[in-house]
Amino acid sequence: MSPSRNDANQMPVDLATDLRQTVDQVTKEALNVGYRLEQRLTMVRQRRAKQRGDFPVMVAFDGFGTTAHVRVLGRALLKTAGPEDPTAEDASSIRGWRSFTSLPIAFAHVDVRLGGREFRLVADKGGVIDADLEIALEPGIHPAELRTEGSSWATSRMTVVSQTQKIGVVSDIDDTVMVTALPRPLLAAWNSFVLNEHARTPTPGMAVLMERLTKKHPGAPFIYLSTGAWNVAPTLRRFLSRNAYPAGALLLTDWGPTTDRWFRSGPRHKVENLEHLAKDFPDVKWILIGDDGQHDPEIYGEFAQRYPEHVAAVVIRNLSPAEAVLASGQLLAEDGPRIPEGIPLIEANDGATIAEKLVEVGLL
């Protein structure tokens, strides 16, 4: 008996579904294999590093939080003895690739001392500590000390935000506070791995804008949210300090495969951290600062639609035509982000013009 018309039509659909499921399964298995291979390679490198005399160091990053809980950030590394230490705050004349020579200590045990209490944490596969701790602290700056087995104590600043604080600032880094021409691969690699950090260019007027925001909103938390790797955190801290940007916490990411992706998603990293901030600071409205060279308009616009009560303004630095071509290889679309009514959208090419527009809406 020949198949009915319905059976004949159904067969290709079933085949397509089976093929799609097979492809999904193969991709998932390949991702898991890639993740496991990276983990195995990291362990082999760690053993060899210890055998040749590399020693553990703890890099403590600035953290932040409320009077009830804080977010502790740091990274455990194995460092090769040499004349240049990319983790040092006073390091100078260091090219970007030096930041990638230290080996992370996967799943390192890390001790934390804060506010007279001690905590025991475990780092992730990239040696990164990013943990929420429940602890009662007074508003202000508190020292946080971190160490891993065999390392010295490293100290960072923990900024505890007052319950009365209503404004905070979240800023992108690449092409927002620092001209990097990301994400075009060759230029990104040049800026990250070759260029001397003293040759990196600050974005015109942005440091002054940020400093004015700190004076207008005393005690406001400053968060630098970027898709950059944790490897370059010390370099970024030196850049921000040298160019008079306000002190603030860095929220970066880790490169490499995960159990569901070959590479970590930059947009997802930003979305998840913005949602984390909304949860941690329920009474704070954020001034979201970014640029239109990557995904900031879309990410900020969607966050403002979902959490309008947590957004004071969306600030987008418009790249010039030349910057746009360097950043994305093409001129940018004219359509801006969709922002809910009542939330100011500020767009300009430089910090001075952005400042003028923030004055007009009462935020500066």
Secondary structure as UniProt FT lines:
FT   HELIX           5..51
FT   TURN            52..53
FT   STRAND          55..65
FT   STRAND          69..79
FT   TURN            86..87
FT   TURN            89..90
FT   HELIX           96..100
FT   STRAND          103..104
FT   TURN            106..107
FT   STRAND          109..114
FT   TURN            115..116
FT   STRAND          117..122
FT   TURN            125..126
FT   STRAND          128..134
FT   STRAND          140..148
FT   TURN            149..150
FT   STRAND          154..160
FT   TURN            163..164
FT   STRAND          167..171
FT   TURN            175..177
FT   STRAND          178..179
FT   TURN            182..183
FT   HELIX           185..189
FT   HELIX           190..194
FT   HELIX           197..199
FT   STRAND          201..202
FT   TURN            204..205
FT   HELIX           206..216
FT   TURN            218..219
FT   STRAND          222..229
FT   HELIX           230..232
FT   HELIX           233..242
FT   TURN            243..244
FT   STRAND          249..253
FT   HELIX           266..280
FT   TURN            282..283
FT   STRAND          285..291
FT   TURN            292..293
FT   HELIX           296..306
FT   HELIX           308..310
FT   STRAND          311..317
FT   HELIX           321..328
FT   TURN            341..342
FT   STRAND          345..348
FT   HELIX           351..360
FT   TURN            361..362
//
